[in-house]
Amino acid sequence: KWSNDESSVFRVSVNTDLAQATFHVGPNHLEEWTPAPLGSYFMKYLRGGSHIHVEFELAAPLLWKGALQLSAEGLAGRFTAPGGDDAQPQRIIGTVDVEEERPHAFEVPRPSRALAEKLAAGPPRVAWEPPPACRRPDGSGSVLLVGLAGASRLGKSTLAAALAERLRAHGRGAAVVEQSRFERSIGSYACSAEVNEAMYDHPSAVDWPALTRSLSKTIEDLASEGTADTPAVVILEGTFALWAPALCQPMARRLLLRGSQTEVLRRRQASAPLAEPFVEHVLWPMWLQHGQPQVAPWEEIRIDDGTEGFPVPEALVDEALDILGLKASVADASVEPPAADAAGTSVVVER
């Protein structure tokens, strides 16, 4: 609570296994089925994981912005709310119920000096001016930009490729821009005397200027294939596809694949195994801190434990098309796939 008023109740639920945070605020958002609308959030471990730091923004009508720290000993934080220039930060204190506590199994890996300096400097600022062909809120523009994000190995690339293929088969121009094409290692973690893991799981590992140039060119190349009524579609896909506001804000739709830590690590270790100290202390914590959407609204698809991402289930493609508002475009199964043109303007960049 932040005052003696009975309506001043604040409740937050943090699930680090799903990278989820849910906020309930009195008096209008206290029921389980009426959480406060979320604008953005991220979380990170502190003090070896005994504390969780959460920064958040609540969407309209609340428009709160604040930060919290949670531990077994309790909750403390501050937030600001609209109220004019004299609005003062409000302090929040409370108790915490811990549902599950997991001890660390491995020692924390050591970053190289170069990596430690990059991490200390923080993520880069991403700037991007969408080309004129990119769909605007007023309906102008012949290319629809959508974002598709999710943790490592949850099936983003295969789903994006399947979406583009389905759209092209029904006469819509479609292309995919993959974040992974613009990643490079920014250093390494020493996980043991013999094992080092290269660091790609951070926004600083992405060459954002090159990615934004490619995104602009892809949109411009598809401009002639779309119209205001039937726009072409460009999908920006990657772990951090919904991280940079400059990229998220022009998106017509934002889609997040959400899977559990257990499932992400199972898939990762089955396909491209990493040292276990790196997995425990770097891979998932970086997703908690930098992978969550930073511009609302977004939609989510839950990836169940024990499922496989390849081949992409048709039901998953249908669900994604529906969420993205594109299902009507492919509803007529009788439409024949268009012949490929010589210029190859509908291009999907595949992993």
N, C-alpha and C positions, 0 to 999 in steps of 0.2 A: 504494500500500500504506500501511497505517497502523500496522503493526508488523512484526517480523521473522518472524512466523509465516507459513508458506507459504500458509495458507488465507486470509490477510488480503488478498485481492485485490479491488480495486474497479475496475470499468470502466463508463464512461458513454459513451453515444453520443448526440450532439445533432444533430438535423437541423432547421435553422432553416427550410428550404424547406417542411417538413411540420409545423413546430411540435411536433416529437416529441422526447422524451427517454426513453432506455431505460437501465436500470441492471442491472448484473450484479455480484453479491457472492459471494465465496467463503465456505464451500466448496460450498454447495448451489445457488447460482444463477449459475453461471459459463457454462453452455452457452448457445448462441444461442437455443435453444428453451425455456429455463427462466429468463427474466429475473426479477429481483426484483419482487414485486407492488407496484404503484405506488399510493400513496394520493392524492397531489396533486403538482403542480409548476407552475412558471412560469419563464420566462426573459426576459432583457432585454439589450439591447446596452449596452455601456459604452465609453468612450473612442473615440467615433466609430465603433463597430462592430468594433474590433480585439479586444475582449474580450467574452465572453458570461458573464453572471451567471445561475446556475441555483439556485433554491431548491426543495427537494423534501421529501416525506415518503413513506417506504416503508410499505406496509400490513403487517398481520400475516403471518408471525410476527416479522418484523424490527423494524418500528416505529421505524426510524431517522428522524431529522429533521436536515436540514443545508443547507448552501449551498456552492456551488463557483464558482470563476472559471476560465474556460478561455481560452487564447489560443495562438497559434503557439509561444510560449515554454514552455508547460506548463500544468499543472492544480494548483490549490491550493484547499483548503477545509477545513471542519470538519463533524462530525456528532455527534449524541448518540444513544445507544441505551439501551433499558431496562436497569436494573440497580440500582434503588434510589436513595436520596437522594444517595449518594456517586458516582453515575455522572458521569464527567468527559467533556467534549468530546474527541473524537478528531480529530487532524489528518490530512488526506489530502494527499499530494503525488504528482505523477506527470508523465508526458509526454503530449503531444497529437499525434495524426496529423491533419493538415488535408487533407480530401479535395478541397475546392474553396474557393477564395478569390475573392470578388467585390468589386471596387473600387466605390466610390460613383460614380454618374453625375451626381448633382445636389448642390447645396449644401443644407445643413440649413435648413429654413424656420424663421422666428422666430415664437414664440408671442406673442400680445398680452399685455399686463401682467396683465389679469384671468385669462387662461388660465394663464399661468405660475404665478400664485398658487394656482389650483385644483390644478394638477398637483403643485406642491410640497406641498400639504396632504395629498395622497394620496386614495385612494378612500374613499367613505363607508362607515360600518358599517350593514349592513342587518339590521333586526330584523323578525321575522314570527312570529306564533303561528297555526299552521294551525287552521281551524275544525273543530269536532267531526266534520263529515261527511268530512273528509279521511282516507283509509285509514291506519290505524296498523299497526305491526308485529304486533300481536296479532290482526289481521284485522278489527277493527272499522272502521266508516266505509264509506259507500256511494259515495265518489268516489275514483278513482285519479288521483294527480297524477304526470305524467311531464314530464321536461325534454328539450328539443331545442335544441341549440346548434350553432354552426358559424361560420366566418368570413363576412364580407360577401359576399353574392350566391351562396352555395353552394346555395340552394334551400330554406332552412329554412321560410319562410312557405308556399311552395307545397306542400311535403311535409306540413306540419302540417295545412293545409286539406284535402289529399287523405286523410290519415289520419282526420280527423274526419268527412269525408263518407262514407268507407267504413264507419266504425263506425255512424254514424247510419242508413245504408242497411240495416244488419242489426239495427236495433232497440236499439242502445246509445246512451245519452245521451253527447254529446261536444261539447266547446267548446275554442277556442283563445284564449289570452291572448298578445298580441304585445308584446314589449318595445318595438318601434319606436313604438308608440302613446304611449309615455311618455318619449320622448327629446326633449331640447332642446339647442341649442348652448350650450356653456360658454365660448366664446371663438373665436378664429380664429388661423390661422397665416399669416404673410406669406410667400408662396412666390416672389414676384417683386415688382417695383415696381407692377405692375397687378393682381396676382392674390392674393386671400385665400381660404382655405378654412375653412369653419366646422368646429368640432370636435365631433363626435358619438361618436367612437370611444374612449370612456373610460367607466368605470362612473359617474363623476360626472355624465355627461350624462343619466343615467336618473333620473326622478322615482320613486325606490323607494317612498316612502310611498303615492303614487297607484297604482303598479303592484300593491303588496301588497293594497291595499284592493280593487282590481278582481279580483285573484286570489281573495281570500276570497269576494267576492260571487258570482263565477262558480261556485265550488265549492258554495256554499250554494244557488244557484239550481238546480244539477243534482242536489242531494242526493236529491230525490224520484224521480229517474229511474233511480237505481241501487240495488242491494242488496249485502249482504255477499258473496253468491255471484257476482253479475254487476254489478260497480260501473260507474258512469258514468266517463268519462275527461275530464280537463282537461289540455291540453298547454300548458305554458309554453314559448314559443319566442322565441329571440333570441340575439344574439351573446354576451351575458353571462348566459344562462339557467342555466349551470352554475357561475357564479362565486361567488355568495353562499352560504356554508354554511347560513344560516338558511332559504334556499329549497331548497337541494339535499338536505338531510338528510331532509325529509319525503317526497321523491320516491320512488315505487315503482320507477321506472326512469329511467335517464339515458342519453341518446343523443347522440353527437357526430358531426356530419358533418365529416370531415377531408379537406381538399383541399390541393393544393400552392399555394405562393405564386404560381407562374406562372398557375395556373388561376383563382385568386381575382382576380388583377389583370386577367386577360383578360376575365373576366365583368364586373368593375366598370367597366373602361374602355369596354366595349361598351355598357353600359346607362346609366351615370351617371358620365361621365368626371370625374376629379379631376386637379388639377395634379400633374405627375410628381414634383416634390420632396416633396409631401405623401404620395403613394403610397409612395415609397421609404423615407422617414424617419419616417412617422407611422402610416399605415394598418396595415401588416403588423407593425411593432414593437409596436404597442398590442395586437394580437391575440396575439402571443407572450407579452406580459406579463400581460394580463388576461382572455384568452379561454379559457384551459385549465381543465378541470374541477378543482374544489377539494374535492370529496367523492367517494370511491370507494364502490362500483365504478361504472364506466360502460362502455357499449358504443360501438363506432365503426362507421361506414359510410364507406368510402373513395370519394370522388368523383373519378373519373378525369379526367385532362386532356382537353380538347377536347369534353367532353360538354355537354349543355344541361339546365338545370333545369326548363324549362317547354316542353311539358306534362310532368308528373311521370311517369317511366316506371313502369309497373305493377310491374315487378320490384323497383323501389326501394321502393314502397309495401309490397309483400309482405315484403321483407327487414326493413323497419322494424317492421311489425306482429309479425313473428316475434321480433325482438329485444326488443320491448316486452312480449312474452308475451300478445299479443292476437290472434294469427292464428287460433286456434281459434274466436274470436268471429265471424269472417267467413268461415269455411271453407265454410259451406253457401250456395252461390251461388243456390240456389232461393228463399232468403228474400226476400220482397218488401219494398221500402222502406216504412217506416211513413208514414202520412199526417201532414202537418205539423199541429201543434195550434195553436189560436188564440193561446195565450199565447206561443208561440215560445220555449220554455225551452231548446231546444238551439240555441245561438247560436255561430257561429264568426266571430270578428273577423278580417276579411281585409284585406290591404294594398290 
